Every structure is written in C-alpha cells, then in structure tokens.
C-alpha cells in the first residue's frame, strides 16, 4: 500500500546548496547524421558546434499560447486550459504569490538576462494526446523521428511519453506492464479518476513552492509530465521513457514528473530533452519527485541536451525509505545557464543513493551542476561521481552538499569530482560542502582538475587518428563512467554530442 510521505527530521524547504558562498519519412531523410559529413571543418576554428540534428524546428501552426509574463490572470487561464480540479487552481495561485515574494537565487551563475515578462509559460500544439504513434501530426512526428528515437527503441520500452512544448502529444504503456498494475500516464489525466487522491497526497510535497523561486514558479505554471506508480514487489525490467521537446521561441517548459515505487519494487525511468536554438531566451523549470518505498529501487537516467539559449533551472528530488536505493545518471549538455542538483533524502535505515554525472560546457555556457545528499537515518550510504568538461571559454562549477544528521550514525559517503579543461580560456570550479553532525560517520572527498596529456594525443595520432579524433576519443573515455550506465541509444547520443562539441575546438 502507498503510505504517507515520511516526516523529515531536517527541514529541506530551503536549498542546502544556498549555504555555499560561491529511416525516411514523407521524403525527409531521417537517418543519423554522418559525423564525417559534419566534420567538414576539422582543424578549423568554428564559433559553435554543428547542432543541425537538434536545431531544426517547425513553424507554429494554429498553436495556442498565453501572453508573455506571469500574472494571476495567466495562471487562471492555464488552469482552465488544463481542466484543473479546484484544489490545483488554488495551489497554482498560492504558488504564484510565493514566487512574487521570493528573491532570485544567488548561489549560481547570473540569470539577469532572463526576463519573465518575455517568457510564454504555456504553448499548446494543435493536437490532443495520442495513444497511437501513427495518429501524431506529421510535423511533430518528424521532430521526434529526427531526434533519434527510432521505432526499434520505442518498441523495446515498457512505456513512452513524448511532450511537445507544454503538452504530451503521445503516451503509451505496454499491456503486459499495465497488467502488473503499473500506472504510467500523463500527469493531467492522473488528476482525475481513481488515482486523483494519491496524486493530491504527493504532489509537490517533496519539492514545495517555498523551496526556491523557481520551484514556486513551477507550482504556478506546471504543464505536462508523467505520473508513475509501481505496485509492491513489481520489477519493471524494461525502462519507461519520457522525452521533452521545447519547440516554441521565447517559451518555458514546466513538466512535472511524479514517481512512486512501492515496497520491494524496481523501476528504471529515462528522461530525454532537447530544443532548437533561438536568439531569445527559453526557460526550463520542470520538477521531478521520486518516492522510493521500503526495499524499493529506482534508477533515473537523463540526457539534457538543451540549446544554448536555454536557462535550465530544473529541480529533482527523491526520498528513500528503509533499505531502498536511488540511482541518478545524468548527462548535461547545452543550455546557456544550468542550475541542476538532484537531491536524495535517505530517510530510512540502510537507504542508499548514487549520483553519476557528466557536464560539458562550451562557448557561452555557465553550467552549475552537482548533487545533494541528506543522510537522515543510520547505516545509510551515498556515492557521488562526476566528470566536468569545459572548452572554448565555457565555465563548469561542481556544487554539492552532503549532510549527515545526528540520526545517521554509521553512515558512509564518498564524493569524487574530476574536471577536464581543453584550453587556457575555460574554467572549472569545485564547491563541495559537507555538514557532519555525528561522530560515527565515514566521509571522504577527492577532486582533480587537469588537461589532456600531449603524450596521449601524440600516441593516438601516431596510430593514425587526427588530432581532433584523438581528443574526442580521450574526452569520451573521460565521460565513460556515465555512458556505460546509460541504455545503448542514449550512450550513443551522449558520445555523438561529445563528438559534435569537439569539432573545431582547436585551431
């Protein structure tokens, strides 16, 4: 049975890290881009990478969008468009009130260029959600096909959700998975029907509007996302996947993902995201809440591939009960600015958390990423393992917070963060914070910042590789700890992204 969220002994309604000071379709060739074709300017400096496989976009046809800005009238309009129950409408308005009273976060890179008066918080494509891929409108279908979500992948997943701007356009789950009692549906549908009370009980209880300004913004204008419930003892061996595509210029995307994995159950959930490049700011402020019950396990894998006009201010959080485990696997690419720190609250004895991540910052990017762990029970353990790569003046900041409360005797935590800078104009910083409130704990931290060895490049070039290929191979190896943890299709995507980022990096 689903239980009430466990009361937390330490207040998590303020961000801990704030303490830190510092295929062909309709005549269009949909096959994967040939990297040799992309690499026509190897050994030549270019201002930006060739992101043609991600930067394509379609004109908005008969799309509905609210006005830019954030007012009570706009929030009410969104609520009406979403057919919210009354409690959700009131929740949105209360969140807006909190948003207006809270300051802009000061822990990360500047977001002064982000003007909410210019952000459109709701854009609805001219289609309703389909359960049959063939019924999705052609332009949207082509978008997802070109993003490399092949038919083979779709048929190998237990369930798929595809969101375009503010709405899901496709959602399905395999019959054999549904027969096990697994619930995987779009979030709007979950607000009505027999699971409505469960959703109301858990919605934004782990991430509250009072956490920070953009959590409050999310509470006011959220749209889309998924609800997942896995019954006790059920193992969903084949992953569920949601893919979020932001197509509209000057818009925001605010999907909400709520996952409840009951006692002794297992789930692997995959999230993918991308957007084309525009000359105006776009905003992503989604939220992920994961409830891991006694002896349950969850793996949450993400490749965030936003364009470089995107402000990625996402919030992800999991709470883990006795004997449970949460695993985060994260690849962060693209975006102009990122604030991304998945948090794990180990609230039961023997609970475990792992975070494995890679961040790649290129020209014009300032990516502030890391993880947060709260040990709030005895015999808990955590491991953070990150890789940061920066080039062409990109800035990477690793920021973490590990708190071991007085209730967490005999707990262990290890943090490893490694940074690789590919030139003399890039920057990498590490800001680990450790708050240990018991003597009975084992905590360790290691960090390193380095450059690619000339000897390694020479060795690979002597074996016939170009300088560009040699560097790309080394960087891919550096990020291997993440790619080997991803499903094959996403590992390929991540390595392709690294290859694209490396093209033209050295004159």
Secondary structure, 3 states (H helix, E strand, C coil): CCCCCCCCCCCCCCCHHHHCCCCEECCEECCCCCHHHHHHHCCCCCCCCCCHHHHCCCCCCCCEECCCCCCHHHHHHHHHHCCCCHHHHHHHHHHHHHHHHCCCCCCCCCCCCCCHHHCECCEECCCCCECCHHHCCHHHHHHHHHCCCCHHHHHCCCEEEEEECCEEEEEEECHHHHHCCCEEEEHHHHCCCCCHHHHHHHCCCCCCCCCCHHHHHHHHHCCCEEEEEECCCCEEEEEEEEEEEECCCCEEECCEEEEEECCCCEEEEEEEEEECCCCCCEEECCEEEEEECCCCEEEEEEEEECCCCEEEECEEEEEECCCCEEEEEEEEECCCEEEEEEEEEECCCCCEEEEEEEEEECCCCEEEEEEEEEECCCCCEEEEEEEEEECCCCEEEEEEEEEECCCCCCEEEEEEEEEEECCCCCEEEEEEEEEECCCCEEEEEEEEEECCCHHHHHHHHHCCCCHHHHHHHHHHHHCHHHHCCCCHHHHHHHHHHHHHHHCCCCC
